[in-house]
Amino acid sequence: QVQLVESGGGPVQAGGSLSLSCAASGQPLSTYAMAWFRQAPGKEREFVAAISRYGLTYYTDAVKGRFTISRDNAKNMVYLQMNSLKPEDTAVYYCAAKSLSTSRAANEYRDWGQGTQVTVSS
């Protein structure tokens, strides 16, 4: 099992940028596929981005070209760079880990962080 702690959320104006970080401990991050999900009030948790153990990246269409997921296995860190933020990006953002391959399905991820709030004002 891997423990995950997100940071970097906060308030930002539309068009601005935020960089989220996810610190992992307990297991080497290199053995996990990692992902970011988000959940807005009253909505289901949704897939945002994922990165495989080999660095392949995947994004939901709503964030393509604006968000970038990356990982630093040596530091046991995963990042989500968010640019050109929109009010509809407002949500709690969660880091998640699963063994083997990536997935867009939240229920396939075993380990989750506590989340970090991102609030984008217009």
N, C-alpha and C positions, 0 to 999 in steps of 0.2 A: 504494500500500500504506500502511496506517496501523499504527502501533505502539501497543500497548495495555499499560498497567500497572495491575494491580488492587492495592488496598490496603483495609485496614479489617477483615480477618478476625481471628479469635482465638477463645478459649474464652468461653463464656457459659452461664449456667444456663437451663434450660427456663423459658419465659415471658419471658425477657429480650429485648433488642433489640441489633441491630448495624446499622451503616451501611457498606456497601461503596462504594468509589469506583473509577472506571476513568478513568485519564488517557490521552488520545489525543494522538498527535503524528504529524507527517509529512503529514497531509492535513486539510482542514477537516472536522470531524465532521458538519457540517450535510448533507453529501452521502451519509451512511451511515445505514442502519437498524442499530440496535444491540440486543444481547440479552445476557442472562445465562443461562449454563448451569451445571450442577453435576454432579459425579461423585463418588459414594460408593465406598468400597473394594469391589471385586468387582462393581461395577455399571457399566452403560453411562452415558455422558454424557447428561444429560437437560435438556430445555428448562425454564427457570424463568420468564423474562419477556422481553418485547421491546418496543421503542419505535420507532415509525416516524420518518422524517425530519420529519413534521408533528406529532409528539407523541402519536399514537394508541398506546395501550398494550394489551398482551396478556399473559395469565398462564396458567400451568398451574393446573389446579383445586386442586392441593394447597397452593398459596400464596395463592390469591385471598382478599382481605380481610386478609391479614397482611403481604404484601410490596408495595412500591411502587417502580416503576422511573421514573426521571426523567432528563432530560438538560439540560445547559447548553451550548449550542453556542458561545456566546461564550467560555466557558472550556475548551472541548473536553473536557468531562467528562460521564460517565454515572454514575448512582448507583443503588443498590439498598438501600432502607430495609427492614429485616427486623424485624418485631415478632412478639410471641407465639411465639418460636422453640420448636421441638420437637426432641427427639433425632433424629428422622428427617430433620431439615434438615442434619444433619452431612454435610459434603462439601467438596470443593475447588470453589470457585466461579470460573467463568471469564467474562470479558467477551469479546464477539465482535462483529465488524463485517462488514456486507455492503453492497454497493451496491443501490440501488433499494429494493425492498419488503422487509418483514420476513418471517421464516420461523420455523417451529418446528423445522426440520431442521438439525442441527448441520453436516451436510456441505455446506450451502449458504453457510456463513460462511467467508470466506477468511482473515480476520485474527483472531488470538486472543492474549489475554494469557497470562501464565505461571500464573495462578491464585492464589487466596488461600484458605487453609484456614479453615473455620468448624466449630467443634466445640461441640455443644450437649449439656450434661450434664443428667441427670435428677435 
